[in-house]
């Protein structure tokens, strides 16, 4: 998936002759799954749960992610459309789809703050008494925002260095901190941090990658068939959720901490510090770019005016830097919990609309044969039923204490949307 092709089909269908191999789409998906944030999640779970509790939470959270990813990913492959475009004909309409983009932008802004905080911690460890955390955050945030705003080409090179280095450090950790310990002592050891329930852990697992699950069509629209979608998703879940998480959980038990910077330095020294910085840079390149594009689209729809990409990127970078100073890293668990409750309802509505109610399927199928999008007349400007269903779904996830909050929210939103649309249809007759 070359960059020019992605831009060419950002708001159109990807033609069959432009679809790519299973290896290529899986590589893109794997890059999203093997991240520093994934390792942070594992150490957080390991610090608050036993190994088997943490792996059970990982399994339950992964089931949610696979359900959402495959449901939306298959639709994206079938229609050749990205999430933002697909959502217009899956319940949300034009305005609703832009609200989804805004929500994704806000979550990416949060991730930007988390990664800037990690870079600042790493710099503070290296520079010691020469600088404080405030200036580490400010310098990191501003420099990085300038690089992304002015399209510094070396950022793309960083990813090629960061991913292999990150995996190399993970394998080294596996040997240094786990293999050298007796397996029984780590698997059966008690967590040293504040306890996390199975439901909370599963929601955190879902919350970490739920935005990635929601935007699966952005990648799957390049898949050639449903089997490719399935294997792309399954392989990334196995590597990201079970392999990376499993190692991180055991390392947290071995070292008795969830602090990623501390773990990396303890295990790999200066290479560990470099890994944290490069991994954070790799992720924040995408975070800031995607957040800026979504915000610009939302503002243009709201005002009818075109906004300058550089100015918006710098402003968002400034806000992300302020987030890092506000202690967003300390709020990592609540942040994941919030993501795990806000975004699943969006997927619930889209899945029910596309597969059960099929409100716009005839428009999509007719235009698909022509390789075009349905005309704007077939798309509502906004769909309050979808937005109300998402709000109520999130509310159910927050207040219903039984079960897993993410599961409760996604099914509640889907059922509420189905009921409201059924009532609306009956009233029209």
C-alpha positions as a printed Julia matrix, in Angstrom:
429×3 Matrix{Float64}:
   0.0     0.0     0.0
   2.03    2.88   -1.26
   1.3     6.33    0.16
   0.09    7.77   -3.15
  -2.43    4.94   -3.52
  -3.77    5.51   -0.03
  -4.31    9.19   -0.83
  -5.88    8.41   -4.21
  -8.55    6.19   -2.63
  -9.02    8.06    0.65
 -12.63    8.92   -0.25
 -13.29    6.39   -3.03
 -13.53    2.65   -3.52
 -10.28    0.7    -3.9
 -10.55   -1.12   -7.27
 -10.0    -4.89   -7.35
  -6.86   -4.47   -9.46
  -5.31   -2.25   -6.75
  -5.74   -4.82   -3.97
  -2.47   -6.16   -2.5
  -1.11   -9.44   -1.13
  -1.94  -10.94    2.26
   1.69  -10.42    3.32
   1.58   -6.67    2.65
  -1.67   -5.95    4.5
  -0.63   -8.19    7.39
   2.68   -6.32    7.67
   0.82   -3.0     8.02
  -1.54   -4.46   10.62
   1.34   -6.09   12.51
   3.1    -2.73   12.75
   0.05   -1.37   14.59
  -0.12   -4.37   16.94
   3.57   -4.52   17.92
   3.85   -1.21   19.73
   5.22    0.21   22.95
   1.63    0.86   24.09
   0.91   -2.87   23.77
   3.88   -3.63   26.02
   2.71   -0.93   28.47
  -0.67   -2.62   28.64
   0.94   -5.98   29.42
   3.07   -4.57   32.23
   0.01   -2.78   33.65
  -1.98   -6.03   33.66
   0.98   -7.96   35.11
   1.36   -5.42   37.92
  -2.28   -5.76   38.95
  -3.18   -9.39   38.13
  -1.74  -12.9    38.3
  -0.39  -14.27   35.02
  -3.42  -16.48   34.38
  -5.88  -13.71   35.29
  -4.07  -11.34   32.93
  -4.09  -13.87   30.09
  -7.82  -14.54   30.65
  -8.48  -10.79   30.45
  -6.31  -10.66   27.31
  -8.31  -13.5    25.74
 -11.69  -11.9    26.51
 -10.54   -8.48   25.3
  -9.09  -10.05   22.15
 -12.41  -11.74   21.36
 -14.05   -8.3    21.37
 -11.32   -6.94   19.09
 -11.58   -9.87   16.66
 -15.39   -9.56   16.57
 -15.24   -5.84   15.77
 -12.21   -6.07   13.48
 -13.52   -8.89   11.33
 -17.09   -7.57   11.14
 -15.97   -4.12    9.99
 -12.92   -5.42    8.11
 -14.99   -7.77    5.95
 -17.4    -4.92    5.13
 -14.43   -2.7     4.25
 -12.98   -5.39    1.97
 -16.34   -6.02    0.3
 -17.02   -2.33   -0.35
 -13.39   -1.2    -0.78
 -14.05    1.72    1.58
 -12.36    3.24    4.64
 -14.16    3.47    8.0
 -15.04    7.16    7.71
 -16.6     6.71    4.27
 -18.28    3.39    5.09
 -19.89    4.82    8.25
 -21.85    7.31    6.12
 -23.93    4.4     4.77
 -23.83    2.38    8.02
 -26.12    4.47   10.15
 -24.2     7.69   10.78
 -24.69    9.84    7.68
 -22.32   12.62    6.66
 -22.31   14.61    9.91
 -22.28   11.49   12.06
 -19.25   10.12   10.21
 -17.41   13.38   10.86
 -18.23   13.1    14.57
 -16.63    9.65   14.51
 -13.54   11.25   12.94
 -13.52   13.87   15.71
 -13.79   11.19   18.42
 -10.9     9.26   16.83
  -8.86   12.48   16.69
  -9.41   13.12   20.41
  -8.28    9.59   21.27
  -5.19    9.99   19.06
  -4.47   13.26   20.85
  -4.5    11.31   24.11
  -2.08    8.75   22.67
   0.15   11.59   21.48
   0.29   12.87   25.06
   1.08    9.38   26.41
   3.97    8.92   23.95
   5.39   12.41   24.59
   5.35   11.59   28.31
   7.3     8.37   27.59
   9.88   10.26   25.52
  10.19   12.86   28.3
  10.73   10.15   30.93
  13.42    8.56   28.77
  15.22   11.88   28.21
  15.0    12.64   31.91
  16.63    9.3    32.67
  19.45   10.01   30.23
  20.06   13.69   31.07
  19.47   13.36   34.81
  20.09   16.59   36.75
  20.66   18.73   33.63
  16.94   19.16   32.85
  13.53   18.6    34.46
  10.41   16.74   33.27
   8.6    19.95   32.24
  11.26   20.96   29.73
  11.72   17.4    28.5
   7.99   17.29   27.65
   7.88   20.77   26.11
  10.95   20.23   23.93
   9.8    16.73   22.85
   6.28   17.91   22.01
   7.28   21.05   20.12
  10.12   19.45   18.15
   7.99   16.5    17.18
   5.05   18.7    16.17
   7.33   20.75   13.92
   8.72   17.63   12.28
   5.26   16.24   11.46
   3.83   19.66   10.46
   6.57   20.25    7.91
   6.69   16.69    6.64
  10.14   15.65    7.83
  10.89   12.59    5.66
  13.17   10.94    8.23
  10.11   10.06   10.33
   9.22    7.27    7.89
  12.78    5.94    8.2
  12.36    5.86   12.01
   9.64    3.2    11.71
  11.98    0.9     9.79
  14.5     1.14   12.64
  12.04    1.17   15.55
  10.04   -1.99   14.77
  13.01   -4.41   14.43
  14.75   -2.79   17.43
  11.6    -3.06   19.54
  11.13   -6.75   18.67
  14.83   -7.44   19.32
  14.58   -5.89   22.8
  11.38   -7.89   23.48
  13.14  -11.15   22.57
  16.11  -10.17   24.73
  13.75   -9.45   27.64
  12.15  -12.84   27.1
  15.55  -14.48   27.63
  17.03  -12.15   30.24
  14.02  -11.68   32.56
  11.89  -14.78   31.96
  13.97  -17.75   30.77
  16.56  -17.13   33.5
  13.79  -17.26   36.14
  12.05  -20.51   36.95
   8.79  -20.57   35.03
   6.74  -21.72   38.01
   7.72  -18.74   40.19
   6.61  -16.16   37.62
   3.43  -17.94   36.54
   2.24  -18.36   40.12
   3.55  -15.13   41.67
   1.13  -12.59   43.1
   0.83   -9.09   41.59
   2.49   -6.27   43.51
   0.27   -3.4    42.32
  -3.34   -2.4    42.89
  -5.7    -5.2    41.89
  -7.47   -5.21   38.51
 -10.64   -7.26   37.92
 -11.08   -9.57   34.91
 -13.77   -7.27   33.47
 -11.6    -4.18   33.88
  -8.61   -5.98   32.37
 -10.62   -7.15   29.35
 -11.95   -3.62   28.81
  -8.39   -2.25   28.99
  -7.25   -4.8    26.38
 -10.17   -3.84   24.14
  -9.62   -0.14   24.86
  -5.97   -0.22   23.79
  -6.7    -1.36   20.24
 -10.39   -0.52   19.8
  -9.6     2.49   17.61
  -7.38    0.18   15.52
 -10.27   -2.31   15.33
 -12.68    0.45   14.34
 -10.45    1.62   11.49
  -9.76   -1.94   10.22
 -11.51   -1.09    6.91
  -8.74    1.46    6.25
  -6.43   -1.53    5.79
  -8.83   -4.35    4.82
 -10.15   -2.42    1.8
  -6.87   -3.48    0.18
  -7.54   -7.19    0.9
  -8.51   -9.45   -2.0
 -10.99  -11.67   -0.11
 -12.47  -12.56    3.28
  -9.77  -15.15    4.04
  -7.12  -12.45    3.79
  -9.1   -10.29    6.23
  -9.37  -13.2     8.68
  -5.67  -14.11    8.61
  -4.55  -10.47    8.73
  -6.55   -9.95   11.93
  -5.82  -13.33   13.55
  -2.04  -13.16   13.08
  -1.81   -9.61   14.44
  -3.9   -10.56   17.51
  -1.72  -13.61   18.22
   1.52  -11.59   17.96
   0.31   -8.35   19.57
  -2.15   -9.47   22.22
  -0.76  -12.84   23.28
   2.97  -12.78   22.5
   3.81   -9.14   23.39
   1.29   -9.04   26.24
   2.39  -12.41   27.64
   6.04  -11.39   27.8
   5.18   -7.99   29.31
   3.03   -9.61   32.01
   5.82  -11.97   33.03
   8.45   -9.2    32.96
   6.24   -7.07   35.23
   6.1   -10.01   37.68
   9.86  -10.56   37.45
  10.76   -6.9    38.1
   7.79   -5.91   40.27
   6.97   -2.74   38.31
   4.75   -1.52   35.45
   7.04    1.4    34.54
   8.01    0.73   30.9
  11.0     3.1    30.88
  12.35    1.53   34.07
  11.87   -1.99   32.63
  13.57   -1.13   29.33
  16.55    0.5    31.06
  16.89   -2.34   33.58
  16.94   -4.92   30.79
  18.65   -3.21   27.84
  20.34   -0.09   29.22
  20.93    2.67   26.66
  19.43    0.48   23.9
  16.28    0.3    26.0
  16.1     4.11   26.25
  16.61    4.41   22.49
  13.88    1.8    21.91
  11.36    3.77   23.99
  12.15    7.02   22.16
  12.11    5.55   18.63
   8.96    3.51   19.28
   7.15    6.56   20.64
   8.26    8.63   17.63
   7.07    5.91   15.21
   3.58    5.82   16.74
   3.25    9.58   17.18
   4.02   10.19   13.51
   0.75    8.42   12.62
  -1.15    9.74   15.65
  -0.5    13.41   14.93
  -0.97   13.12   11.16
  -4.27   11.21   11.46
  -5.59   13.5    14.21
  -4.8    16.58   12.11
  -6.51   15.21    8.98
  -9.65   14.24   10.91
  -9.83   17.58   12.72
  -9.41   19.49    9.45
 -12.21   17.45    7.86
 -14.49   18.1    10.81
 -13.78   21.86   10.85
 -14.31   22.16    7.09
 -17.67   20.42    7.33
 -18.65   22.61   10.29
 -17.58   25.98    8.84
 -17.3    25.4     5.11
 -13.75   26.82    5.21
 -10.43   25.12    4.42
  -7.91   25.14    7.28
  -4.13   25.12    7.02
  -2.65   21.67    7.75
   0.57   23.03    9.29
  -1.25   25.4    11.67
  -3.71   22.7    12.79
  -0.91   20.17   13.32
   1.08   22.6    15.47
  -2.02   23.43   17.53
  -2.85   19.76   18.1
   0.8    19.06   18.96
   0.65   21.85   21.54
  -2.51   20.38   23.08
  -0.89   16.93   23.16
   2.16   18.38   24.88
  -0.08   19.99   27.51
  -1.7    16.59   28.04
   1.71   15.03   28.7
   2.35   17.74   31.31
  -1.03   17.12   32.94
  -0.04   13.6    33.96
  -1.79   11.6    31.21
   0.69    8.74   31.72
  -0.52    8.37   35.31
  -4.09    8.25   33.97
  -3.23    5.42   31.54
  -5.7     2.93   33.04
  -8.7     5.33   33.1
  -7.77    6.41   29.56
  -7.9     2.8    28.3
 -11.15    2.19   30.18
 -12.7     5.28   28.55
 -11.64    4.17   25.06
 -13.05    0.71   25.79
 -16.47    2.25   26.49
 -16.67    5.06   23.91
 -15.67    3.28   20.7
 -17.3    -0.21   20.85
 -20.83    1.29   20.54
 -19.83    2.9    17.22
 -18.86   -0.53   15.91
 -22.09   -2.02   17.33
 -24.23    0.43   15.35
 -22.25   -0.02   12.13
 -22.35   -3.83   12.33
 -26.11   -3.94   13.01
 -26.81   -1.48   10.21
 -24.62   -3.22    7.61
 -25.37   -6.89    8.38
 -28.87   -6.91    9.95
 -30.89   -3.81    8.98
 -29.02   -3.32    5.68
 -30.49    0.2     5.36
 -28.11    1.28    2.58
 -26.92   -2.07    1.2
 -28.88   -1.69   -2.05
 -27.24    1.71   -2.65
 -23.79    0.27   -1.88
 -24.29   -2.84   -4.04
 -25.62   -0.9    -7.02
 -22.76    1.61   -6.94
 -20.15   -1.11   -6.27
 -20.86   -2.64   -9.68
 -20.0     0.72  -11.21
 -16.9     1.18   -9.01
 -18.34    4.39   -7.59
 -19.86    5.71   -4.34
 -23.61    5.97   -3.85
 -24.89    9.46   -4.62
 -25.31   11.94   -1.77
 -29.12   11.77   -2.0
 -28.96    8.23   -0.56
 -26.97    9.43    2.45
 -28.61   11.27    5.37
 -26.86   14.46    6.47
 -26.91   13.11   10.01
 -28.56   10.23   11.79
 -29.53   11.02   15.37
 -30.67    7.44   16.02
 -27.08    6.19   15.58
 -25.63    8.91   17.8
 -28.26    8.38   20.52
 -27.65    4.61   20.41
 -23.89    5.12   20.88
 -24.45    7.47   23.83
 -26.83    5.02   25.51
 -24.49    2.09   24.78
 -21.59    3.85   26.49
 -23.86    4.69   29.44
 -24.81    1.01   29.82
 -21.11    0.1    29.77
 -20.38    2.58   32.56
 -23.26    1.73   34.89
 -23.97   -1.97   34.31
 -21.72   -3.7    36.82
 -22.21   -7.29   35.64
 -20.05   -8.72   32.86
 -17.43   -6.95   30.74
 -18.08   -3.21   30.18
 -16.87   -3.21   26.55
 -19.11   -6.14   25.67
 -22.07   -4.56   27.45
 -21.6    -1.27   25.58
 -21.25   -2.77   22.1
 -24.28   -5.06   22.43
 -26.39   -2.4    24.15
 -25.7     0.11   21.35
 -26.47   -2.48   18.66
 -29.72   -3.61   20.27
 -30.88   -0.05   21.01
 -30.13    0.99   17.42
 -32.04   -2.0    16.04
 -35.04   -1.28   18.29
 -35.15    2.45   17.49
 -34.78    1.85   13.75
 -37.51   -0.83   13.86
 -39.87    1.55   15.69
 -39.0     4.36   13.26
 -39.73    2.11   10.3
 -43.05    0.98   11.81
 -44.15    4.58   12.42
 -43.54    5.46    8.77
 -46.01    2.79    7.57
